[in-house]
């Protein structure tokens, strides 16, 4: 009795602060401060042990040692091993929906009960989309999980010029049906979807067809990077039999067409390319340009037919001068969505279990949303040395990204040598059509 009383009386001393009964907690602990769901997410995402330990130590409300956290991680891993991937994914998405009322997840199956499309969207995603709905970046990437589902993502551009994901979906194949399921889920969860004015994609005909059908008021543009990448690949195609010199010349003319500021610039670059291709087939032919420019003569080279069928017919999607009346907010590529994926790719590969892939995407999304919130709520003032009082007021009322878009036009307009006149054609004023919506939506 004495020993027991002595031990009980000394239990509040520092050396007893980690006594087993005081610090013991399990996966079934009902206290909300022990965020077991979040720990499961960290484990599924492959988060480093020290980060998990720090989280548990800060949120459990109990003194925690390394062994406690290692035991918890081991219990979670044992649970995972006992379940099949379908059960793990269903359990994960059920927990995700239960975390917040705005979290949405859906598993779409085919007639054979095989999951073909898995859609998930956090509470913060539709809120972000409602602030910046005008431009939607859409693309898919592979090698993110062991079942070869492709990650199909939607992204918007915020007031700081950063990309913010608006929805993720995992599809087993990039079919019309799967694309439509993902888009329909997006429209169901985002009531402002009709405000989308521009959609940026690569040259995937499946995506383009579905997006044009589901977003009838939006204009689909091609990512400039993917256009040039496609021509770099196609120039070596055996069908065209282009020499190394012609390959380089072709790519140069394509770049000139992509960046054309007017119809005459575009046509000049295109005609030069066609002329070179024709001359490569007829080295001893006449140099009479009027004959070379004859449309019937140009059909002889296979690349010309390919270009006219696949690119000339849709040049409004990829030529600069035909995009200046479009509010793309400076998005000429899908680089922002590629940058977002680059944060995930170090944690994902072709051997990552499907449920762990979803865990990782959701965990990184949580960090991304917290980063935006922290950036928005920071107290301070941004100063730019080149801005006068009027531009400083713009900077204060918006963001450095928005002010940076406005400043070149403002500097041009305030020059003494600037000639002011009424522009009848909005295409002559790049900023008025492509940038105006950024300032309107700045939080």
Secondary structure in CASP SS format (residue, H / E / C, confidence):
PFRMAT SS
TARGET T0000
AUTHOR 0000-0000-0000
METHOD secondary structure of the structure
MODEL  1
X C 1.00
X H 1.00
X H 1.00
X H 1.00
X H 1.00
X H 1.00
X H 1.00
X H 1.00
X H 1.00
X C 1.00
X C 1.00
X C 1.00
X C 1.00
X H 1.00
X H 1.00
X H 1.00
X C 1.00
X C 1.00
X C 1.00
X H 1.00
X H 1.00
X H 1.00
X H 1.00
X C 1.00
X C 1.00
X C 1.00
X C 1.00
X C 1.00
X C 1.00
X C 1.00
X C 1.00
X C 1.00
X C 1.00
X C 1.00
X C 1.00
X H 1.00
X H 1.00
X H 1.00
X H 1.00
X H 1.00
X H 1.00
X H 1.00
X H 1.00
X H 1.00
X C 1.00
X C 1.00
X C 1.00
X C 1.00
X H 1.00
X H 1.00
X H 1.00
X H 1.00
X H 1.00
X H 1.00
X H 1.00
X H 1.00
X H 1.00
X H 1.00
X H 1.00
X C 1.00
X C 1.00
X C 1.00
X C 1.00
X C 1.00
X C 1.00
X H 1.00
X H 1.00
X H 1.00
X H 1.00
X H 1.00
X H 1.00
X H 1.00
X H 1.00
X H 1.00
X H 1.00
X H 1.00
X H 1.00
X H 1.00
X H 1.00
X H 1.00
X H 1.00
X H 1.00
X C 1.00
X C 1.00
X H 1.00
X H 1.00
X H 1.00
X H 1.00
X H 1.00
X H 1.00
X H 1.00
X H 1.00
X H 1.00
X H 1.00
X H 1.00
X H 1.00
X H 1.00
X H 1.00
X H 1.00
X C 1.00
X C 1.00
X C 1.00
X C 1.00
X E 1.00
X E 1.00
X E 1.00
X E 1.00
X E 1.00
X E 1.00
X C 1.00
X C 1.00
X C 1.00
X C 1.00
X C 1.00
X E 1.00
X E 1.00
X E 1.00
X E 1.00
X E 1.00
X E 1.00
X E 1.00
X C 1.00
X H 1.00
X H 1.00
X H 1.00
X H 1.00
X H 1.00
X H 1.00
X H 1.00
X H 1.00
X H 1.00
X C 1.00
X C 1.00
X C 1.00
X E 1.00
X E 1.00
X E 1.00
X E 1.00
X E 1.00
X E 1.00
X E 1.00
X C 1.00
X C 1.00
X C 1.00
X C 1.00
X C 1.00
X C 1.00
X C 1.00
X C 1.00
X E 1.00
X E 1.00
X E 1.00
X E 1.00
X E 1.00
X E 1.00
X E 1.00
X E 1.00
X C 1.00
X C 1.00
X C 1.00
X C 1.00
X C 1.00
X E 1.00
X E 1.00
X E 1.00
X E 1.00
X E 1.00
X E 1.00
X E 1.00
X E 1.00
X E 1.00
X C 1.00
X C 1.00
X C 1.00
X C 1.00
X H 1.00
X H 1.00
X H 1.00
X H 1.00
X H 1.00
X H 1.00
X H 1.00
X H 1.00
X H 1.00
X H 1.00
X H 1.00
X H 1.00
X H 1.00
X H 1.00
X C 1.00
X C 1.00
X C 1.00
X H 1.00
X H 1.00
X H 1.00
X C 1.00
X C 1.00
X E 1.00
X E 1.00
X E 1.00
X E 1.00
X C 1.00
X C 1.00
X C 1.00
X H 1.00
X H 1.00
X H 1.00
X H 1.00
X H 1.00
X H 1.00
X H 1.00
X H 1.00
X H 1.00
X H 1.00
X C 1.00
X C 1.00
X C 1.00
X C 1.00
X E 1.00
X E 1.00
X E 1.00
X E 1.00
X C 1.00
X H 1.00
X H 1.00
X H 1.00
X H 1.00
X H 1.00
X H 1.00
X H 1.00
X H 1.00
X H 1.00
X H 1.00
X H 1.00
X C 1.00
X C 1.00
X C 1.00
X C 1.00
X C 1.00
X C 1.00
X C 1.00
X C 1.00
X C 1.00
X H 1.00
X H 1.00
X H 1.00
X H 1.00
X H 1.00
X H 1.00
X H 1.00
X H 1.00
X H 1.00
X H 1.00
X H 1.00
X H 1.00
X H 1.00
X H 1.00
X H 1.00
X C 1.00
X C 1.00
X C 1.00
X C 1.00
X H 1.00
X H 1.00
X H 1.00
X H 1.00
X H 1.00
X H 1.00
X H 1.00
X H 1.00
X H 1.00
X H 1.00
X H 1.00
X H 1.00
X H 1.00
X H 1.00
X H 1.00
X H 1.00
X H 1.00
X H 1.00
X H 1.00
X C 1.00
X C 1.00
X C 1.00
X C 1.00
X C 1.00
X C 1.00
X C 1.00
X H 1.00
X H 1.00
X H 1.00
X H 1.00
X C 1.00
X C 1.00
X H 1.00
X H 1.00
X H 1.00
X H 1.00
X C 1.00
X C 1.00
X C 1.00
X H 1.00
X H 1.00
X H 1.00
X H 1.00
X H 1.00
X H 1.00
X H 1.00
X H 1.00
X H 1.00
X C 1.00
X H 1.00
X H 1.00
X H 1.00
X H 1.00
X H 1.00
X H 1.00
X C 1.00
X C 1.00
X H 1.00
X H 1.00
X H 1.00
X C 1.00
X C 1.00
X C 1.00
X C 1.00
X C 1.00
X C 1.00
X C 1.00
X C 1.00
X C 1.00
X C 1.00
X C 1.00
X C 1.00
X H 1.00
X H 1.00
X H 1.00
X H 1.00
X H 1.00
X H 1.00
X H 1.00
X H 1.00
X H 1.00
X H 1.00
X H 1.00
X C 1.00
X C 1.00
X C 1.00
X C 1.00
X C 1.00
X C 1.00
X C 1.00
X C 1.00
X H 1.00
X H 1.00
X H 1.00
X H 1.00
X H 1.00
X H 1.00
X H 1.00
X H 1.00
X H 1.00
X H 1.00
X H 1.00
X H 1.00
X H 1.00
X H 1.00
X H 1.00
X H 1.00
X H 1.00
X H 1.00
X H 1.00
X H 1.00
X H 1.00
X H 1.00
X H 1.00
X H 1.00
X C 1.00
X C 1.00
X C 1.00
X C 1.00
X C 1.00
X C 1.00
X C 1.00
X C 1.00
X C 1.00
X C 1.00
X C 1.00
X H 1.00
X H 1.00
X H 1.00
X H 1.00
X H 1.00
X H 1.00
X H 1.00
X H 1.00
X H 1.00
X C 1.00
X C 1.00
X H 1.00
X H 1.00
X H 1.00
X H 1.00
X H 1.00
X H 1.00
X H 1.00
X H 1.00
X H 1.00
X H 1.00
X H 1.00
X H 1.00
X H 1.00
X H 1.00
X C 1.00
X C 1.00
X C 1.00
X C 1.00
X C 1.00
X C 1.00
X C 1.00
X C 1.00
X C 1.00
X C 1.00
X C 1.00
X C 1.00
X H 1.00
X H 1.00
X H 1.00
X C 1.00
X H 1.00
X H 1.00
X H 1.00
X H 1.00
X H 1.00
X C 1.00
X H 1.00
X H 1.00
X H 1.00
X H 1.00
X H 1.00
X C 1.00
X C 1.00
X C 1.00
END
